[in-house]
Amino acid sequence: MIHLSEQDKGILVKIYNDPPYKMIEVILSDELCDFLEVPHGTRMGEVDATTNVIGYIWDNDLPITNGFKFFTPDEKLSKLFGLSNDAQDIPYYDIQKHISHHFSDPIYVPNDTESENSDSDS
């Protein structure tokens, strides 16, 4: 078991309650931007991008099998994933793996709580 001093515990609590970054974003590839119909160079969280791809699957009624655990990609989604057009069913948990090559390195967006507080003091 790790024993922390009271000072270390205080630091950990401060970091947990007031993280230095509010969000981690990535720049989407042009291909993913075209797929999501957003401007090239769009910054977005990886979870948001994945959620939009899942929305595409549902909006276009792609065949879903095995108790909603797998889906069959259409031609447009197969191209985005880099798969052949005769791709087999893909599990939902693999979506992130198939689109991760469309993400830049993470961009950490600073938590602006300090600047917001200083603005309100003026």
N, C-alpha and C positions, 0 to 999 in steps of 0.2 A: 504494500500500500504506500502511496506517495503522501508525504506530510508536507503541507505548504504553510509558510509563515502567514500571519495575518495580513502583512503587506502584500504578499503574492496573491492571496485570496481576493484582496481588494482590487488589485490590478485585473485579475481575471473577471471579476464581476463587472467592472467598468467596461472592459472590452466586450463582454457578452451583452450588456445593456445598451452600449453606445458603440456599435462597430464602426471602424474607420472607413468602411466602404458600405454604401447602401445597396449596390447592385454590381454584378459582373455582367458586362455586355460583350458581344462579339460583333465584328463586321461581317455581314452575310456576303457570300459570293454573288456575282452577277446572276448566275444560273438560279440560285435559290431566291434571289430578289425577284427575278422574272416569274418564277413559280408562284411566289406568294403575292405577286402583283404589287410590289412596293418599289420605291426608287432605288437605283443602284447605290451602293455604299451605305445602306441602312444599317444602323446599330440596333441590336435587339438581344435580349437574354436568350440563352440556348433553350430554356424551358418554353419561352413564348414561341420561338420558332418551331419547336417540336409540337406544341399544342396546335399551331396553325396547320401543320402537316396532317395531324390527326383530324382536324376539322375538315380538311380537304377529303380525307377518306370517307368521313361520314356524309358530307355534303354531296359527294358524287356516288353514293350508294355502292361503293366497291364491295365485292363479295366478302363477307365475314364468316369465318368458320370456327369450329371447335369452341363453342361457348364464348364467342367474342374475344378469343385470345389471338387469332390469326386473321390476316386479311390478304387478299390477292391484289397486288398493285396493277394499275392500268399502265398504258404505254408512257404517259407523261410522268408518272411516279417512278416507273422503272428507269427511265432516263435520268431522273434526278438522283436516284439511288445508285446509278451505275450498274444496273442489272440488265440481263438480256430480256427481250420482250416476253419470253415464255417462262418468266420467273415463277417459282412455286410460292405457296403461301408463306407469309413472313409474320413472325410474332410481333405484337405491338412493342414489346420491350427492346426490339432491335432497331426501332426507328431512329433513335439517337445515333446508333452506330453507323447507320446508312447515310445520315446527313452531316455527321461531324466534320467531314472533309470540306464542307461548305462554310465552316466557321474560321475566322481569324484567331490569332492568339487572344486570350481574354483581355478586356479593358476594364480596369477597376474604376468605378465612378465614385469619387469621394463623397462621404457623408457630409452634407453642408449644414449640419445643425449649428455649428459655431457661427458661420456667416449669417445664417438666418437669425440667430439670437442677437448678433451685433447690429443687424438691420433694424430689428424691433426696438433696440435701445435708442436709435437716432430720433 
